[in-house]
Amino acid sequence: MLHSICENIKQIEQEIGNIQLVVVSKYRSLDELQEVYNCGHRSFGENRIQELVQKEKELPKNIKWHAIGHLQRNKVKYIAPFIHLIHSIDSLKLLQVVNNEAIKNNRVINFLFQIHIAEEDSKFGLTPIELDEIIHSDEFLAMKNVRCLGLMGMATFTDNTEQVKAEFSLLSNLFNQNKTAQQWSTLSMGMSGDYKLAQECGSTMIRVGSKIFQ
Ligand SMILES: *Cc1c(COP(=O)(O)O)cnc(C)c1O
């Protein structure tokens, strides 16, 4: 039986309790996004900046837009005026650009550091050691227009649940080790295929696309 978009969102929200749901709307039409909006949902995730900017122009202004994909430095300026949360900061240089664009827009931009936890080389992110270096660097401490809320990561795309759990646990441990000192609140991990495992491992925010629009 086919379920509506609203029913799918409701079902996932029931399963995840206090965890925040970001509806990943990449490749979806404006009509489909409007349908999600009409269900009362306000957090949308996009991984391509051009598409994100185009959709932001067309849709209601109280949507919270999440940039979840790899972010190029020359694209930051397009989202700086409105972005709610950037999930994919993977270098100090990129963060420097975000801070500069935030200054130009007279705002503070919230972000997550993306950590590389998967086996696949294709996935982006910092190693735990690189994270440690950045958060204790003078450059980072001097940035006043960016605020780190926590971490994001993507597990290996595999049926091996033990492997996915091990990767999520690694991320969760890294989050817990730093959250008090860094005042972090947000651990973004879990997608359509693995959000239940992510929930078991302490996720506070999941990013789900295909399971909602199927
Ligand atoms: C596409 C995407 C998702 C959602 O994936 P689904 O499997 O469709 O739920 C989550 N996070 C990122 C970074 C993505 O690019």
PDBQT file of the ligand as one rigid body, heavy atoms in Angstrom, charges set to zero:
ROOT
HETATM    1  C1  LIG A 301      20.680  12.212   0.354  1.00  0.00    +0.000 C 
HETATM    2  C2  LIG A 301      21.224  12.424   1.707  1.00  0.00    +0.000 A 
HETATM    3  C3  LIG A 301      20.516  11.982   2.840  1.00  0.00    +0.000 A 
HETATM    4  C4  LIG A 301      19.195  11.252   2.752  1.00  0.00    +0.000 C 
HETATM    5  O1  LIG A 301      19.350   9.988   2.196  1.00  0.00    +0.000 OA
HETATM    6  P1  LIG A 301      18.106   8.965   2.087  1.00  0.00    +0.000 P 
HETATM    7  O2  LIG A 301      18.769   7.650   1.992  1.00  0.00    +0.000 OA
HETATM    8  O3  LIG A 301      17.364   9.361   0.862  1.00  0.00    +0.000 OA
HETATM    9  O4  LIG A 301      17.292   9.123   3.317  1.00  0.00    +0.000 OA
HETATM   10  C5  LIG A 301      21.065  12.243   4.082  1.00  0.00    +0.000 A 
HETATM   11  N1  LIG A 301      22.243  12.896   4.216  1.00  0.00    +0.000 NA
HETATM   12  C6  LIG A 301      22.942  13.320   3.161  1.00  0.00    +0.000 A 
HETATM   13  C7  LIG A 301      24.238  14.041   3.394  1.00  0.00    +0.000 C 
HETATM   14  C8  LIG A 301      22.462  13.101   1.872  1.00  0.00    +0.000 A 
HETATM   15  O5  LIG A 301      23.180  13.532   0.822  1.00  0.00    +0.000 OA
ENDROOT
TORSDOF 0
